[in-house]
Amino acid sequence: MTSAIAYTEFGNPEVLHEIRVADPVPGEDEVLVRVAAAGVNPIDAKLRSGARPSAPIVEPRRVGADGAGVVTAVGDGVDGFRAGDAVVFTGATGAYADEVAVTASQVFARPSRVSAAEGAALGIPVGTAYQTLRSLGVGAGDTLLVHGGSGAVGQAIIQFAVLWGATVIATSSERRFDRVRELGAAPVAYGEGLTDRVRAAAPRGVTVAIDAAGTDEALAVSLELVDDRQRVATLVRGKDAAGLGIRAFSGGSPQPLTAQQQAWRSEAVPVALALMAAGAFAVELGPSFALADAADAHRAVESGVDGKITLVP
Ligand SMILES: NC(=O)c1ccc[n+]([C@@H]2O[C@H](COP(=O)([O-])OP(=O)(O)OC[C@H]3O[C@@H](n4cnc5c(N)ncnc54)[C@H](OP(=O)(O)O)[C@@H]3O)[C@@H](O)[C@H]2O)c1
């Protein structure tokens, strides 16, 4: 039997409980992974609470998309993985578990320099960052404003954008300025007077903005500073994007991601792993919790902690 975390009703973190399920068997084109670390993302908590609407619950709903571990078996049609391989995965249905079957196209070899926790921190944040920057065509000549630059998504956005030649201004709390600077962005505190502070940090103007914070301020300041609304995107306030004439990628948007956008999200993980192996990309780790303490991990992600929260089975 395998331990996994699930819920049978939407609600507070207490609805999360451990269940015992039959050991998973890899189907065609699936890889079975013994999980060493699972990444905890804000979306896991939004789905659990019902804040992000999802289908009615008809059976225990498993939690978690991202993780890292070791391959224990492969299904028919899988080429390139075998038992014992260290891997990172994303797009799983129920990564908060001892063992999980994952579509092979979402499983990637983990270089020895990348820890399981670091690998588990990649999937959703790095995929979202990379796809958003590609969709907006961010590169040399751009000055990018990212709201929520100290978060998991924001840190990945800063690093890719800097690598691709953009100048980056990132909002965060003052306590996080050093981290934002280390990654190559100019930090600016969010809150009253943000527009003026960004103008001072970017005297030649802002050409593109990404909201990874979801506040009214982030949207208003972006609209004030960027002329072309097609170069303003929100990752959190997807429902409001059409009314504002800006772009949204998931984050509550009624528009599903296109095939190209999904392909960029998948491509991001091996790109980040290669950069990490070369010492050119980093993730910030936060607290780790035992699998059985998933409710505490969700309380932590909801209250906001520095670095990526992971669960360790
Ligand atoms: N659309 C998508 O596909 C997609 C994918 C991934 C994530 N998301 C969403 O993007 C958001 C960020 O995700 P994450 O994983 O990066 O979360 P995270 O690691 O918890 O980061 C949260 C960020 O929000 C910042 N923040 C908190 N209060 C703020 C405020 N009042 N004004 C501005 N910034 C504020 C924090 O800054 P300080 O800590 O410095 O205060 C931190 O940088 C979440 O809402 C998540 O659901 C969307």
The ligand as an SDF file (V2000), in Angstrom:
LIG
                    3D

 48 52  0  0  0  0  0  0  0  0999 V2000
   -1.2290   31.4260  -13.6400 N   0  0  0  0  0  0  0  0  0  0  0  0
   -0.5070   30.3730  -13.3130 C   0  0  0  0  0  0  0  0  0  0  0  0
   -0.3700   29.4140  -14.0870 O   0  0  0  0  0  0  0  0  0  0  0  0
    0.1780   30.3700  -11.9930 C   0  0  0  0  0  0  0  0  0  0  0  0
    1.2210   29.4640  -11.7580 C   0  0  0  0  0  0  0  0  0  0  0  0
    1.9080   29.5280  -10.5350 C   0  0  0  0  0  0  0  0  0  0  0  0
    1.5020   30.4360   -9.5680 C   0  0  0  0  0  0  0  0  0  0  0  0
    0.4580   31.2550   -9.8210 N   0  0  0  0  0  0  0  0  0  0  0  0
    0.0110   32.2150   -8.8060 C   0  0  0  0  0  0  0  0  0  0  0  0
    1.0200   33.2130   -8.6950 O   0  0  0  0  0  0  0  0  0  0  0  0
    1.0820   33.6740   -7.3430 C   0  0  0  0  0  0  0  0  0  0  0  0
    2.5260   33.5380   -6.8370 C   0  0  0  0  0  0  0  0  0  0  0  0
    2.8590   32.1750   -6.7650 O   0  0  0  0  0  0  0  0  0  0  0  0
    4.2230   31.7300   -6.0480 P   0  0  0  0  0  0  0  0  0  0  0  0
    4.3070   30.2700   -6.1290 O   0  0  0  0  0  0  0  0  0  0  0  0
    5.3410   32.5750   -6.5510 O   0  0  0  0  0  0  0  0  0  0  0  0
    3.8880   32.1640   -4.5350 O   0  0  0  0  0  0  0  0  0  0  0  0
    4.8920   32.5330   -3.3600 P   0  0  0  0  0  0  0  0  0  0  0  0
    6.1900   31.8620   -3.5620 O   0  0  0  0  0  0  0  0  0  0  0  0
    4.1220   32.2880   -2.1100 O   0  0  0  0  0  0  0  0  0  0  0  0
    5.1500   34.1080   -3.5150 O   0  0  0  0  0  0  0  0  0  0  0  0
    4.1790   35.0560   -3.1720 C   0  0  0  0  0  0  0  0  0  0  0  0
    4.7150   36.4290   -3.5600 C   0  0  0  0  0  0  0  0  0  0  0  0
    3.6960   37.4080   -3.3280 O   0  0  0  0  0  0  0  0  0  0  0  0
    4.3480   38.5470   -2.7730 C   0  0  0  0  0  0  0  0  0  0  0  0
    3.3740   39.3770   -2.0550 N   0  0  0  0  0  0  0  0  0  0  0  0
    2.7410   39.1130   -0.8870 C   0  0  0  0  0  0  0  0  0  0  0  0
    1.9310   40.1330   -0.5600 N   0  0  0  0  0  0  0  0  0  0  0  0
    2.0610   41.0610   -1.5490 C   0  0  0  0  0  0  0  0  0  0  0  0
    1.4800   42.3300   -1.7930 C   0  0  0  0  0  0  0  0  0  0  0  0
    0.5880   42.8910   -0.9570 N   0  0  0  0  0  0  0  0  0  0  0  0
    1.8450   43.0110   -2.9160 N   0  0  0  0  0  0  0  0  0  0  0  0
    2.7360   42.4650   -3.7750 C   0  0  0  0  0  0  0  0  0  0  0  0
    3.3110   41.2690   -3.6090 N   0  0  0  0  0  0  0  0  0  0  0  0
    2.9650   40.5720   -2.5140 C   0  0  0  0  0  0  0  0  0  0  0  0
    5.3990   37.9710   -1.8650 C   0  0  0  0  0  0  0  0  0  0  0  0
    6.3560   38.9650   -1.5750 O   0  0  0  0  0  0  0  0  0  0  0  0
    7.1070   39.0780   -0.1340 P   0  0  0  0  0  0  0  0  0  0  0  0
    7.2720   37.6720    0.3960 O   0  0  0  0  0  0  0  0  0  0  0  0
    8.4000   39.7400   -0.4770 O   0  0  0  0  0  0  0  0  0  0  0  0
    6.2300   39.9130    0.7300 O   0  0  0  0  0  0  0  0  0  0  0  0
    5.9430   36.8780   -2.7680 C   0  0  0  0  0  0  0  0  0  0  0  0
    6.8610   37.4160   -3.6930 O   0  0  0  0  0  0  0  0  0  0  0  0
    0.0760   32.8240   -6.5460 C   0  0  0  0  0  0  0  0  0  0  0  0
   -1.1390   33.5390   -6.4540 O   0  0  0  0  0  0  0  0  0  0  0  0
   -0.1170   31.6060   -7.4210 C   0  0  0  0  0  0  0  0  0  0  0  0
   -1.3610   30.9600   -7.2250 O   0  0  0  0  0  0  0  0  0  0  0  0
   -0.2060   31.2530  -11.0100 C   0  0  0  0  0  0  0  0  0  0  0  0
  1  2  1  0
  2  3  2  0
  2  4  1  0
  4  5  1  0
  4 48  2  0
  5  6  2  0
  6  7  1  0
  7  8  2  0
  8  9  1  0
  8 48  1  0
  9 10  1  0
  9 46  1  0
 10 11  1  0
 11 12  1  0
 11 44  1  0
 12 13  1  0
 13 14  1  0
 14 15  2  0
 14 16  1  0
 14 17  1  0
 17 18  1  0
 18 19  2  0
 18 20  1  0
 18 21  1  0
 21 22  1  0
 22 23  1  0
 23 24  1  0
 23 42  1  0
 24 25  1  0
 25 26  1  0
 25 36  1  0
 26 27  1  0
 26 35  1  0
 27 28  2  0
 28 29  1  0
 29 30  1  0
 29 35  2  0
 30 31  1  0
 30 32  2  0
 32 33  1  0
 33 34  2  0
 34 35  1  0
 36 37  1  0
 36 42  1  0
 37 38  1  0
 38 39  2  0
 38 40  1  0
 38 41  1  0
 42 43  1  0
 44 45  1  0
 44 46  1  0
 46 47  1  0
M  CHG  2   8   1  16  -1
M  END
$$$$
